[in-house]
Amino acid sequence: MTRLSRRGVLAAALSATVLAASACGSSSAEAGNADLTEVSVALSWTPNTDYTGVFAADELGYYEEAGIKLKVIPYSSTSPETLVAHDQADFGFSYQAGVTYARAAGQDVVAVYAPNQKGTYAISVSADRDDIQSPKDLDGKTYAGFGSPDEKPLLEYVIKQDGGKGEFKSIALDTSAYEAVYSKKADFTIPVVTWQGVEAERSGKPLKNFAPTDFGFPDQYSVLLAASQKYLDGNTEVAKKFLAATAKGYSYSADEPEKAADLLVKANSSQLGDAELVRASQKVLADEGYLNTEAGKVGAQDPQFWTGYGSFLYENGLLTDTDGKALSAEPDWSTYYSNDYLPGGN
């Protein structure tokens, strides 16, 4: 869901006024129960199955067992990366490009947990488009997008890899992009296949998907949990306990997808009216290997994701520093993420 919520380069230098207006909670504040430490998590969008593991961990008492009281900060106009970097949230949901843009621009943001072990994005067209059989057929067509700077170079790369020219029209429609494709006002878009893809199938408007990785594009983390290094250094044991409980929640989501989906709905009943969509989405995540590696691990980040996709962002001039200038040297990607706070260092 994260691509819906972060359009363009993240605001690396929001004013203190904006932050004050949007801030919720405080970092590692003691909860009402003196025996529990409050840990706040900022959402990057409205509740969906990206977050199932966190809500399952809370509903099943995993956080309480770890001495933690969870505080959820709802999605707002201030990005989770900014909230985390300015001590307004302990953890925040993001995605790989989001963390990369923010850290390159000087924000104190580090990815510490990967709920999904492979990307959930696809390049998609209506399933009844017989004239589009592969990405090269997208030349001359219209792309309904979201205004993020990484979209165009990704699409150009995939189309060219398939033998096309990488030439297409673009219109920024945000969440209206999906309806534009359904109604044939646009030809293709980039949905989250585990949510919009499932939703389209259930509504009788199935999509035909082209996975970028099938055409040599580096895989990326479409959802991540991030924290600031300042928070991690000052609250190391709390962070480890929180992520251990979170890992239990995502493991449960992989093993018991229907029950986990119901826990997500229970915790967000006013926002998740279609329980069957949630169950169907969670089933896809569990059955198609999104939640854990072949070895059964959850949460760990693969260095190749960071060097591969990170290099793509850098080589296309998409990363800017605190002054808004393109980076002149490729970052040390090992500083952008950490597995050190996972159970056993994972």
N, C-alpha and C positions, 0 to 999 in steps of 0.2 A: 504493500500500500504506500510505501514511502515515496515513490516517484510522484504520487499525486500531491504530496504535501510540500515538496521542496522544488520550487521552480527557479532555475538560474543559480548563479553563484550566491552562496549563503551570505547573509549580512554579517560581516566580520566585525563591524564597528558600530553596532547599534548604540544609540545614545543612552546615557544613564536614565533619562526620563522614560524612554520606552521600556527599558529593563525593569524599572521600578513599577511601572504600570502593569507589566505582565508577570512579575515574579510571583511565585507561589511556593510556600514551604520554605524550609531552611536546611542547609546541609547538615546531616547527621544530628539534627535536633533530637533531644530526648522526647519520646512519645509520652502520651498521657499516662501510660503504664510505665512506671519508673524502671521496670525490669527489661523493657524493650527499647531498642534504639530505632528511631524513625529513619527510614531510607526512602527518599523520594525518587520517582521515576517519571520523566516527562514523555508523553506520547507524541508521535510524529503525525498522527492522523486520528480519526475517530476509531473506536474499538473494532478490531478485526482479528483474524487468525495469526497475524504476525505476533500478537501479544498473548496468545493462548497460554504459553508456558508460565508467564508471570502471574496471570490471573489464576491459573490452576494451582500454582505454588502457594498463592495466598489463600485460596478457598480450601485447600487440603491441609493447611496449617504448617507448611514447610518453613515459611518465614518465621512464624512464631516459635517453632522449634529451634530456630537458629538465633533467637533473641532479637528478632527484627519485626518492626511494624511497618508495613508497606504504605506509602502515600503516593497515590497516582496523581500526576499533574496533567489535566486534560490538554489536548491539542489546542494551540493558540497561534496567533500571528507571529510570535517570537519562536524561532527555531529551537529545538532541543539542544543543538550544538551550542547556541548562544547562552541558553539557560545554564548548561553544564559549565561552560567556560567562565561564567560570571557568578558561580556559587549559588545559583537559584534552583538547581536540581542536582542531586547526587549522580544520577544516571539518566540518560536520555536515549530514546530510540532514534536511529539515524539509518544511513545506508552508506556504502563505500564512497561514492562520489561526494556525499555530503560531508563526511568526516574529512576527506581529502581536501576539498575546497576550504573548509574551515581551518584546518591545521596549517595548510599552506599559507593562509592569510593571517597567521599569527595567533589563532585561538588555541587555548589549552584544551585540546580534545584528543582522546585516545580510545580506539575501539577495543573493547575487552570481551565481547561475547558475540558469537554469530548464531542467531537462532536457526537460520537456514544454511545448509551446507553447500548449496548451489543456487545460482541465480534464478529468480522467478519471473524475469522479464522475457517477452518474446516480441517479434515483429509479426503483427497479425492482420489478417484481412477477413472479410466475411467468407464463410465456408463455401458459399455458392458462387464465388468468383472463379469461374473456370478459366478466365483469361490471366489469372495470376497463379502460376504453379510453383514459382520459386522467387527468391528475392530479385533476380535480374529483371523480372517482369514488372517491378515497381518503378523502373525508369519512366519518367513522364507522368507519373501518377501523383496524387495529392496526399501528403502526410498530415494527419491531425495530431498535433503534439502538445507539449506542456511548457515549452519555453526554456527548458534546461539546456545549457550549452553543449552537453555531451551527446545530445540526441542526433544532430546532423552528422557529425563525424562517424558515429557508430553505424548509422544507416548507410552512409557512403561506403564505408569499409565493407560491410556485408554484401551490399549490392555488387560492388566491384569484384569481390572474391567469388561471386557467383557468375561472373562474366558480363555484368552490366556496366553502365557508365557512372552510376551513382548520381544521376540527375533527376530531381523530383521537386515538386512544389511543397511548401510548408505553410501551415496555418496553425497558430497557437490557440487552442480551444480549452485547455485545462481539462477538467473532468467531462466536458461536453464532447471530448474527442471520441469517446466510445459510441455515443449516439450518432455522431456524424458518420462513423463507419457503418453502423447498422442501417442508417437511412440512405447510404450511398452518396452522401454529400462530400465524403472523403473516402480515400481508398484503403489507407492502412494507418495503424497506430501502434503504440507499444503498451500493452496491458500487463498487469500482473496476472499470469495465467492461473495462479492458485486462488484468485478472487474474482477479478473481472472475467477471466476465462470460464470459470465455473458458473458465474452468474449468467453469462451469455448462453451457455449450454442449457441451463435450466429455464431460461426465458424463451427458448426456441430460436435463438439467433446465434448459432454456434460460430466459432472462429476457426480459421485455418492458421496455424502457428508455424513460424520459422524461428528456431532457436539460434541466436547469434553464434553460439559456440560451435554449432554444426558447420559454420563457415570460417572457422579459425579465429573468431573474436574471443579475447580473453574473458573468462568467467569473472563475475563480480558478486559481491555480497549485496543483495537487495534490501537486507535489513540487518542492522547491527545495534548492539547496546554500547554506548560510549560513556566515558567519565572523564573528568579532568585529572591530569597527573597530580595536581595539588591535592585533590580529594583522595586519590589512591595512596599517596604518600602519607597523608595524615590520618587515614582510616583504613589501613591495609587489612586488618583482620576483619573488620565489618564488611569490607568489599568482598573478601574471599568467602565469608559466610553467606552474603547475599547472592553471590554468583553460584555457590554450591547449591543453595536452595532453588535458585532459578533453573539450574541445570536439571535438578530433580523434576521441576515442573515441566520442562520441555521433554524430558525422557518419558514422563507420564503421558504427555500429549502425543508422542510417537507410538507408545504402546497401547494407549486407550483413547484413540482419537474421538470417538463419539462422546465418551464421558467427559473428556477434556473440553470439547466444544460446548457441551451443556453447562460446564462450569463457567466458561467465558460468557455465555448468554445470561446465566444467572447473575453474574457480577455486573452485567451491563444491559439489563433487560429493557431499559428505556431507549437504548440506542440500537439494539440488535433485535429487530422485530422478526426477521426471517431466520428462525433457528435451523431450518433445513439447509439454507445456504451455508451457514456456519459449519454445520456437520459435514456437508459435502466438501467444503474447502479444506477442513481439517483432515478429512479422509485422503484427499489428494496429497496433502503435505506429508502424511504418514506413509501412504502406500507407495509413493513415487520417490522416496528417499531424500526428501528435502531436509528432514529434521536431524538426521545423523549420518555419519560417515559409514562406509562399508564395514569398518571395524566396530561400529556401534557407538562411536564417540559423539557427544553433543557439545556445541559451543565453541570448539577450537577453530582458530583461523589458520588458513593455509598461506604460507609466505608467497606461494606462486600467484595467488589471487592479487596480492598487493603489488608485487613486482610487475605482473602482467597488465592488469587494468590501470595501476598507477602510472606505469610508463605510457600507456595509451593517452591518459589525460595530460601528462606532461608534454609528450611529443606533439600533441595537437594544440599546445599553447593555452590550455584551459585553466592552468593553475596560476594564480596571481598572489603576490606578497601583500604585506600590510599597506603598501602604497598603491595597490591596484596594478602593479607592473608584472608582466609575465615572469615566472621564475627563470633564472638564467642557468640553474643547475638542477639536475634531477634530485629529489629528496632521498634521504635514507629511509626507505619504506619501513624498516624495522622499528622506527620510532612512532609510526602511525597506529600501531596496534600492539596488543600484548596478550599472550596466553598465560602469563605468570599468575593471574589471580583466579584461575580455574582450578577445580579439584585436581590435585596431583600435578599442577602445572600444565596438565593436558598436553 
